Amino acid sequence: MRTLLKTALGVGLFLALLGMTRAQDTPKSILEKAAKAHGGVEKLAKDRATTSKCKGTLDIMGMSLEVTQEVVAYSGRFKETMNLTVGGQNVTVVSGYDGKKGWVSVNGQGMDLDDKILDEFKQAANMMRLGKFAFLNDKNYEVSALGEIKIESRAAVGVKVSNKNFRDVNLYFDKESGLLKKMERQALDAQTMAEVTEERIIKEYQEVDGLKLGKKVLVNRDGKKLMDLEVTEVKFLDKVDDSEFAKP
């Protein structure tokens, strides 16, 4: 009788462990849950233009500067306009990427870009693609598990996304809601031209046209705050003219 009891307990424990293993989240299941939480793959992957406006602070050279930002993004292309005041002078920095070439102008004066800066533009376009979960069924991307961490006292599960043409990006999702909590990658610091660890933490979400989009975002570089932004407006358009992304 005692032998049978031990055997039964052993089988029960084995089945319980087997059940736990089967229930464990895989990278694919984590991403599928996340895509659903953000509004669904079909809506997310729809190729339409997005315009957004932000306000917040930029911490550079020992200063915390108030900034406003406008971004237009469409089909792997983008243009960003940032306005700030430095030493009492208004500065407007406009940068764009047309899918192949990038450009930057400061107060209307164009700047030459080297290959490292151009590559950073390509990396940024890939980040936008990842944020829309457009890579889920793309065989050029590989995903692997990163395990569980805490982000602002909440459990989050991570997935590494790899593509031979881009740097690896670590995505961390709230374990309960499935919403993206952090994007982590190696980025180029334009001031030092050195690689730094960048993390983008989504602190708050908003719903726009049935999609969950970041409303408050904190950007850190090597553990120090770079930007703290709040998205004040988001609009979707069917398309944007190609000239929007062309070098002026």
NUVEX-709271 format. One line per field, with one value per atom (N, C-alpha, C): residue number from 1; x, y, z. Coordinates in steps of 0.2 Angstrom, whole numbers, plus 2048, in hexadecimal, padded with zeros to 3 digits. Layout:
<atoms>
num	NUM,... .
u	X,... .
v	Y,... .
w	Z,... .
</atoms>
This chain:
<atoms>
num	1,1,1,2,2,2,3,3,3,4,4,4,5,5,5,6,6,6,7,7,7,8,8,8,9,9,9,10,10,10,11,11,11,12,12,12,13,13,13,14,14,14,15,15,15,16,16,16,17,17,17,18,18,18,19,19,19,20,20,20,21,21,21,22,22,22,23,23,23,24,24,24,25,25,25,26,26,26,27,27,27,28,28,28,29,29,29,30,30,30,31,31,31,32,32,32,33,33,33,34,34,34,35,35,35,36,36,36,37,37,37,38,38,38,39,39,39,40,40,40,41,41,41,42,42,42,43,43,43,44,44,44,45,45,45,46,46,46,47,47,47,48,48,48,49,49,49,50,50,50,51,51,51,52,52,52,53,53,53,54,54,54,55,55,55,56,56,56,57,57,57,58,58,58,59,59,59,60,60,60,61,61,61,62,62,62,63,63,63,64,64,64,65,65,65,66,66,66,67,67,67,68,68,68,69,69,69,70,70,70,71,71,71,72,72,72,73,73,73,74,74,74,75,75,75,76,76,76,77,77,77,78,78,78,79,79,79,80,80,80,81,81,81,82,82,82,83,83,83,84,84,84,85,85,85,86,86,86,87,87,87,88,88,88,89,89,89,90,90,90,91,91,91,92,92,92,93,93,93,94,94,94,95,95,95,96,96,96,97,97,97,98,98,98,99,99,99,100,100,100,101,101,101,102,102,102,103,103,103,104,104,104,105,105,105,106,106,106,107,107,107,108,108,108,109,109,109,110,110,110,111,111,111,112,112,112,113,113,113,114,114,114,115,115,115,116,116,116,117,117,117,118,118,118,119,119,119,120,120,120,121,121,121,122,122,122,123,123,123,124,124,124,125,125,125,126,126,126,127,127,127,128,128,128,129,129,129,130,130,130,131,131,131,132,132,132,133,133,133,134,134,134,135,135,135,136,136,136,137,137,137,138,138,138,139,139,139,140,140,140,141,141,141,142,142,142,143,143,143,144,144,144,145,145,145,146,146,146,147,147,147,148,148,148,149,149,149,150,150,150,151,151,151,152,152,152,153,153,153,154,154,154,155,155,155,156,156,156,157,157,157,158,158,158,159,159,159,160,160,160,161,161,161,162,162,162,163,163,163,164,164,164,165,165,165,166,166,166,167,167,167,168,168,168,169,169,169,170,170,170,171,171,171,172,172,172,173,173,173,174,174,174,175,175,175,176,176,176,177,177,177,178,178,178,179,179,179,180,180,180,181,181,181,182,182,182,183,183,183,184,184,184,185,185,185,186,186,186,187,187,187,188,188,188,189,189,189,190,190,190,191,191,191,192,192,192,193,193,193,194,194,194,195,195,195,196,196,196,197,197,197,198,198,198,199,199,199,200,200,200,201,201,201,202,202,202,203,203,203,204,204,204,205,205,205,206,206,206,207,207,207,208,208,208,209,209,209,210,210,210,211,211,211,212,212,212,213,213,213,214,214,214,215,215,215,216,216,216,217,217,217,218,218,218,219,219,219,220,220,220,221,221,221,222,222,222,223,223,223,224,224,224,225,225,225,226,226,226,227,227,227,228,228,228,229,229,229,230,230,230,231,231,231,232,232,232,233,233,233,234,234,234,235,235,235,236,236,236,237,237,237,238,238,238,239,239,239,240,240,240,241,241,241,242,242,242,243,243,243,244,244,244,245,245,245,246,246,246,247,247,247,248,248,248 .
u	804,800,804,80A,80E,812,814,817,813,80C,807,806,806,805,80B,811,817,817,815,815,810,80A,804,807,80A,80C,812,816,81B,818,813,810,80C,809,805,80A,810,815,818,819,81B,816,810,80B,80A,80B,80A,810,816,81C,81B,818,817,812,80D,808,80B,810,813,817,81B,81F,81B,815,811,80E,80D,80A,80E,815,81A,81A,81A,81A,820,81F,824,824,82A,82A,825,823,81D,817,815,80F,80F,815,815,814,817,816,80F,80C,805,800,801,7FD,7FE,804,806,802,803,800,7F8,7F5,7EE,7EC,7F1,7F0,7F0,7F4,7F5,7F0,7EB,7E6,7E5,7EA,7E9,7EE,7F0,7F5,7F3,7ED,7EA,7EA,7E8,7E7,7EE,7F3,7F9,7FE,7FD,801,7FE,7F8,7F5,7FA,7FC,801,7FD,7FD,7FB,7FF,7FF,803,801,806,804,808,804,807,806,80B,80B,80E,80C,80F,810,816,819,81B,81C,81F,823,828,82B,832,837,83E,843,849,84F,854,858,85E,864,868,86E,873,879,87E,87D,87A,879,873,86F,869,863,85D,857,852,851,84E,847,843,83C,83C,838,838,831,82F,829,82C,828,82A,824,825,820,823,81F,822,81D,81F,81B,81E,81B,81E,819,81C,818,81C,81A,81D,825,827,82F,832,82F,832,82F,833,831,834,831,834,832,838,837,839,835,836,836,83C,83D,83E,83B,83C,83E,843,846,849,84A,84E,854,85A,860,864,865,868,865,85E,85A,858,85B,85A,856,851,84C,850,850,853,84E,84E,84A,84E,84D,851,84C,84D,849,84D,84B,84E,849,84C,847,84B,847,849,844,846,842,842,845,845,84C,850,856,85C,85A,85E,85B,860,85D,860,85D,860,85E,862,861,862,85E,85F,85E,862,861,860,85A,858,859,857,857,85E,863,86A,86B,86C,86D,873,874,87A,87B,882,884,884,882,881,886,88A,88E,88A,88E,88A,887,88B,888,881,881,87A,875,877,872,86F,874,872,86D,86E,86A,863,862,85C,858,85C,859,857,85B,859,853,852,84C,846,847,841,83F,844,843,83F,841,83E,836,835,82E,82A,82D,82A,829,82E,82D,827,826,821,81A,81A,813,812,817,817,817,819,819,81E,822,827,825,81F,81D,81D,81B,81C,821,826,82C,832,833,839,840,840,847,848,843,844,844,848,848,846,843,841,843,845,847,845,845,842,848,846,84B,849,843,842,83D,83D,838,83C,83A,83D,838,83A,835,836,831,831,82C,82F,82A,826,829,826,821,820,81C,820,81D,821,820,826,826,82A,828,82B,82E,834,838,839,83A,83B,840,846,84B,849,849,848,84E,850,856,855,859,859,860,863,86A,86B,866,867,866,864,863,866,867,869,863,865,860,85C,856,852,84E,84E,84B,844,83F,838,836,833,831,829,825,81E,81B,816,813,810,812,810,808,805,7FE,7FA,7FC,7F8,7FA,801,803,806,805,807,80F,812,819,81B,820,822,829,82D,834,837,83A,83E,845,84A,851,855,85B,85F,866,86A,870,86F,871,86F,876,876,87C,87A,87F,87F,882,87E,880,885,885,88A,891,891,898,89A,895,895,897,895,896,88F,890,889,888,881,87F,879,877,871,86B,866,860,85A,856,850,84A,845,83F,83A,838,833,82C,827,820,81D,81C,819,811,80E,807,805,7FF,7FC,7F6,7F4,7EE,7EB,7E4,7E1,7DF,7E1,7E0,7DD,7D7,7D5,7D5,7D4,7D4,7DB,7E0,7E7,7EA,7ED,7F1,7F8,7F8,7FE,802,808,80C,80A,808,807,80C,80F,815,81B,821,826,82D,831,837,83D,842,847,84E,851,857,85D,863,869,86E,871,875,873,86C,869,868,869,868,862,85E,858,85B,858,859,853,84D,847,841,83D,836,831,82D,828,821,81C,815,812,80F,80C,805,804,7FE,7F9,7FC,7F7,7F9,7F5,7F6,7F1,7F3,7EE,7F0,7EB,7ED,7EA,7EF,7ED,7EE,7EA,7EA,7F1,7F4,7FB,7FE,804,808,80C,80C,810,817,81A,821,826,824,828,829,824,825,82B,82E,834,83A,839,83F,843,84A,84E,84D,84C,84A,84F .
v	7FA,800,806,806,80C,80D,808,808,80B,809,80C,813,815,81C,820,81E,822,822,81D,81D,822,822,827,82E,82F,836,838,833,834,836,832,833,83A,83B,842,848,847,84D,84D,848,848,84C,84A,84D,854,856,85D,861,85E,862,862,85D,85D,862,863,868,86F,870,876,878,873,874,876,872,874,87B,87D,883,889,888,88D,891,897,89C,89B,89A,89A,8A1,8A3,8A9,8AB,8A6,8A7,8A8,8A5,8A6,8AD,8AF,8B5,8BB,8BA,8BF,8BF,8B9,8B9,8BC,8BB,8BE,8C6,8C8,8CF,8D2,8CF,8D2,8D3,8CE,8CE,8D4,8D5,8DA,8E1,8E1,8E8,8EA,8E5,8E6,8E1,8DC,8D7,8D8,8D3,8D3,8D6,8D5,8D8,8E0,8E3,8EA,8ED,8E9,8EC,8EC,8E7,8E6,8EA,8ED,8F1,8F7,8F7,8FC,903,907,90D,912,919,91E,91F,921,923,92A,92F,935,936,938,939,93F,942,948,946,948,947,94D,94D,952,94F,952,94F,953,94F,951,94D,950,94D,94F,94A,94B,94A,950,94F,955,953,958,95B,957,959,95E,95E,963,95E,961,95E,963,961,966,964,968,967,966,961,960,95E,960,95D,959,954,950,94E,94E,94B,946,941,93B,939,938,935,92E,929,923,91F,91C,918,913,90D,908,908,908,907,90E,913,91A,91E,923,928,92F,934,93A,93D,93F,942,949,94D,954,956,958,959,961,964,96B,96B,96F,970,977,979,980,97E,981,980,986,988,98F,995,994,999,99A,995,994,98F,990,98B,986,980,97B,976,975,970,96B,965,960,95B,95A,956,951,94A,945,940,93D,939,933,92E,928,926,925,923,91C,918,911,90E,913,912,917,91D,922,926,929,92D,934,939,940,943,949,94D,954,958,95F,963,968,96C,973,975,97C,97D,978,979,977,976,975,96D,96A,963,961,95B,958,951,950,94A,944,93F,939,934,931,92B,925,91F,919,916,918,916,919,920,923,921,91F,91D,916,912,90B,90C,911,912,914,917,919,912,90D,907,903,903,900,903,909,90D,90A,90A,907,900,8FC,8F5,8F5,8F9,8FA,8FB,900,901,8FB,8F7,8F1,8EC,8EB,8E7,8E9,8F0,8F2,8F1,8EF,8EE,8E6,8E2,8DB,8D8,8DC,8DB,8D5,8D3,8CE,8C7,8C6,8C0,8BA,8BB,8B5,8B6,8BA,8BC,8B7,8B3,8AE,8B1,8B7,8BA,8BC,8BB,8BD,8B7,8B6,8B1,8B4,8B0,8B2,8AD,8AF,8AA,8AD,8A9,8AB,8AE,8B3,8B7,8B6,8B3,8B2,8B7,8B7,8BC,8C1,8C7,8CD,8D1,8D6,8DA,8E1,8E4,8EB,8EF,8F4,8F8,8F4,8EF,8EA,8E5,8E5,8E0,8DB,8D5,8D0,8D1,8D0,8D0,8CA,8C8,8C3,8C5,8C3,8C6,8C1,8C4,8C1,8C4,8C1,8C4,8C3,8C9,8C8,8CA,8C5,8C5,8C5,8C9,8C9,8CB,8C7,8C8,8CF,8D3,8DA,8DF,8DD,8E2,8E0,8E5,8E3,8DF,8DB,8D7,8DC,8DB,8DF,8DB,8DC,8D9,8DC,8D8,8DB,8D8,8DC,8D9,8DB,8D6,8D7,8D6,8DA,8D9,8D2,8CE,8C7,8C6,8CB,8CA,8CD,8D3,8D6,8D5,8D3,8D2,8D8,8DE,8E4,8E5,8E8,8E9,8EE,8EC,8F0,8F3,8F0,8F3,8F0,8F4,8F2,8F4,8EF,8F0,8EE,8F2,8F1,8F5,8F3,8F7,8FD,903,909,90D,911,915,91C,91E,925,92A,92E,933,938,939,93E,93A,934,931,92C,92A,925,91E,91D,917,913,90D,909,909,90A,90A,905,904,8FF,904,903,908,904,906,903,908,906,90A,907,90A,907,90B,907,90A,90A,910,911,911,913,914,913,910,90F,913,914,917,912,913,90F,914,913,917,912,913,90F,907,905,8FE,8FB,900,8FD,900,8FC,8FF,901,908,90B,90F,90F,913,91A,91C,923,927,923,926,921,924,920,923,91F,921,91D,921,91F,91F,91A,91A,918,91B,919,917,911,90E,910,90F,910,917,91C,923,926,92A,92C,931,92F,933,937,934,938,935,939,938,93B,937,93A,938,93C,93A,93C,937,937,93B,941,945,944,941,940,93B,937,932,931,931,931,92C,928,924,926,926,928,922,922,91C,91C,922,922,929,92A,930,931,937,938,936,933,932,938,93E,944,945,943,944,942,93C,939,93B,93F,940,946,946,94B,952,957,95D,961 .
w	800,800,800,804,805,7FE,7FB,7F5,7EF,7EF,7EA,7EC,7F2,7F4,7F1,7F2,7F0,7E8,7E5,7DE,7DB,7DF,7DD,7DE,7E3,7E5,7DF,7DE,7D9,7D2,7D0,7CA,7CA,7CF,7D0,7CF,7D3,7D2,7CB,7C8,7C1,7BC,7BD,7B9,7BA,7C1,7C3,7BF,7C0,7BD,7B5,7B2,7AB,7A9,7AD,7AC,7AC,7B1,7B2,7AC,7AA,7A4,79E,79D,797,797,79E,79E,79E,79E,79E,798,799,793,78E,788,783,780,77C,779,774,771,76C,770,775,779,77C,77E,782,77C,776,771,76F,76E,76C,771,777,77D,77D,77B,77B,775,76F,76A,76B,76E,76F,774,779,77E,77B,776,773,76E,76C,768,762,762,75D,757,754,74F,749,747,741,741,747,748,748,74C,74D,746,742,73C,736,737,732,730,729,727,726,72B,72B,72F,72D,730,737,73B,742,743,746,748,74F,753,75A,75C,762,765,76C,76F,775,779,77F,783,789,78B,791,792,794,796,793,791,78E,793,795,79A,796,794,791,794,794,796,79D,7A1,7A8,7A8,7A3,7A3,7A2,7A5,7A3,79F,799,794,793,793,790,789,786,77F,77D,777,773,76D,76B,766,762,75B,757,752,751,74D,748,742,73D,73B,73B,739,734,72F,72A,726,726,722,723,729,72A,729,728,728,72D,72F,734,734,737,738,73F,742,749,749,74C,74D,755,757,75E,75F,764,766,76D,76E,775,775,77B,77D,780,77D,780,781,787,789,786,786,784,77D,779,772,770,76C,769,764,765,761,75E,757,754,751,753,750,74C,745,741,73E,73F,73D,739,734,730,72D,72B,728,723,71C,717,715,719,718,716,713,711,713,713,715,71B,71F,725,724,728,728,72E,730,736,734,737,736,73D,73E,744,743,744,743,73B,737,730,72D,731,72E,72E,728,727,72A,72D,72F,72C,72B,727,72C,72A,72E,72C,731,72F,730,72E,72D,734,73A,740,742,740,741,73D,737,732,734,737,739,73F,743,749,747,741,73E,73C,739,737,73E,743,749,74C,74C,74E,74A,744,73F,741,743,745,74C,750,757,756,751,750,74D,749,746,74C,751,756,75B,75B,75F,75D,756,753,752,755,755,74D,749,742,740,745,744,746,748,74B,747,740,73B,736,738,734,735,731,732,733,731,732,739,73D,744,749,74E,752,759,75D,764,769,76F,774,77B,780,786,78A,78E,793,79A,79C,7A3,7A6,7AC,7B0,7B4,7B3,7B7,7BB,7BF,7C2,7BE,7BC,7BA,7BE,7C1,7C6,7CA,7CD,7D2,7CF,7C8,7C5,7C1,7C1,7BD,7B6,7B3,7AB,7A8,7A2,79F,799,797,792,78C,786,780,77C,77A,776,76E,76B,763,760,75B,757,750,74C,745,743,73E,73C,73A,738,735,73A,740,746,74C,751,758,75B,760,764,768,769,76D,772,778,77E,77F,77F,780,787,78B,792,792,794,794,79B,79D,7A3,7A3,7A8,7A9,7A9,7AC,7AD,7A7,7A5,7A0,799,798,791,78E,791,78E,78E,789,789,78E,792,798,796,793,792,78B,787,782,783,782,784,77F,77D,778,779,774,774,76F,771,76C,76C,767,765,769,76D,770,76B,768,763,765,76C,76F,76F,772,773,76D,769,764,766,76D,770,771,771,773,77A,77B,782,783,789,78A,78B,786,786,789,78D,78F,78E,78B,78B,78F,794,799,798,796,795,79C,79F,7A5,7A5,7A0,7A0,798,798,791,790,78A,788,782,781,77B,776,770,76A,764,762,75D,75E,764,766,767,767,768,76F,772,778,776,778,776,77C,77C,781,782,788,78A,78D,792,796,795,793,791,794,797,79A,796,794,790,795,796,79A,795,797,793,798,798,79E,7A5,7A6,7AC,7AE,7AA,7AB,7A7,7AA,7A6,7A0,79A,794,792,792,790,795,796,79A,796,792,78D,78F,78D,78D,786,784,77D,77E,77B,77C,776,770,76B,766,764,75F,75A,753,74E,749,746,740,73A,735,72E,729,724,71F,71B,71A,717,718,717,717,711,70E,707,709,704,704,706,703,704,70C,710,717,71A,717,71A,716,711,70C,70F,70E,710,70E,712,70F,70B .
</atoms>
